[in-house]
Amino acid sequence: MIDPRAQKLIDGYDIQSRLMQRFTDGLSHEESVLQQPPFDANCFNWVLGHMLSSRNEASVTLGQLPLWPEELLALYRTGSDPITDSATAYPLETLLADVDRSREMA
């Protein structure tokens, strides 16, 4: 039987994953790095990558292998430089595939 706290986390990740898939339907990789908000924030590509870096941290804490290597995690950590160019961002399609991979790790 799964601990209720773990189930709550798994359910939350599942909801986040479905929302991310819905929000990105029809969005290109280039569009995911296009809009920089007019306040202290980052583009959608970074937000999605940041969520995945948090999932990576949770997985490692639970003794699983990391989802991403350190150099990729560095792009999406709090305080990292804004992502403004699609050439330096992790491809949106791959980010979305990693969302699915992270759900399978739960």
C-alpha positions in Angstrom: 0.0 0.0 0.0 1.3 3.4 -0.9 1.7 6.0 1.8 -1.1 8.6 1.5 1.5 11.4 1.4 3.3 9.7 -1.5 0.0 9.2 -3.3 -0.8 12.9 -3.0 2.6 13.8 -4.5 2.1 11.3 -7.4 -1.4 12.6 -8.0 -0.1 16.2 -8.1 2.6 15.3 -10.6 0.0 13.6 -12.7 -2.2 16.7 -12.7 0.8 19.0 -13.5 1.8 16.7 -16.3 -1.6 16.7 -18.0 -1.8 20.5 -17.6 1.6 21.0 -19.2 0.6 18.8 -22.1 -2.6 20.8 -22.6 -0.8 24.2 -22.3 1.8 23.2 -24.9 -0.6 21.7 -27.5 0.4 23.4 -30.7 3.3 25.3 -29.2 6.6 25.2 -31.0 10.0 25.0 -29.4 10.9 28.5 -30.7 7.6 29.9 -29.2 8.4 28.3 -25.8 11.4 30.6 -25.4 9.9 33.7 -27.2 8.0 35.5 -24.5 9.9 36.9 -21.5 7.4 38.2 -18.9 7.8 41.9 -18.0 8.5 40.9 -14.3 11.2 38.8 -12.6 10.3 35.5 -14.3 11.4 33.3 -17.2 10.0 31.9 -20.5 7.6 28.9 -20.6 10.5 26.6 -21.6 12.4 27.5 -18.4 9.3 27.1 -16.2 8.7 23.6 -17.6 12.4 22.7 -17.2 12.4 24.1 -13.7 9.4 21.8 -12.7 11.3 18.8 -14.1 14.5 19.8 -12.2 12.4 19.7 -9.0 11.0 16.3 -10.0 14.6 15.2 -10.6 15.6 16.3 -7.1 12.6 14.4 -5.6 13.6 11.2 -7.5 17.2 11.4 -6.4 16.0 12.0 -2.8 14.0 8.8 -3.0 17.0 6.9 -4.2 16.2 6.7 -7.9 18.6 7.6 -10.8 18.5 11.2 -11.8 16.3 12.1 -14.8 18.9 14.7 -16.1 22.6 15.2 -15.9 24.0 18.1 -13.8 24.8 20.4 -16.8 21.2 20.3 -18.0 19.8 20.8 -14.5 21.9 24.0 -14.2 20.0 25.6 -17.0 16.7 25.4 -15.1 17.6 25.9 -11.5 16.4 28.9 -9.5 18.7 31.8 -10.2 19.9 30.5 -13.5 20.2 32.9 -16.4 17.0 33.6 -18.4 16.6 31.4 -21.5 16.1 33.7 -24.4 17.3 31.7 -27.4 15.9 28.4 -28.7 19.4 27.2 -29.6 20.4 27.2 -25.9 17.2 25.8 -24.5 16.4 22.1 -24.1 14.0 21.2 -27.0 10.3 21.5 -25.9 9.5 18.1 -27.4 12.2 16.5 -25.3 11.0 18.4 -22.2 7.5 17.1 -22.7 8.8 13.5 -23.2 10.7 13.9 -20.0 7.5 15.0 -18.2 6.1 11.6 -19.2 9.3 9.8 -18.1 9.1 11.5 -14.8 5.5 10.3 -14.3 6.6 6.8 -14.9 9.3 7.1 -12.2 6.7 7.8 -9.5 
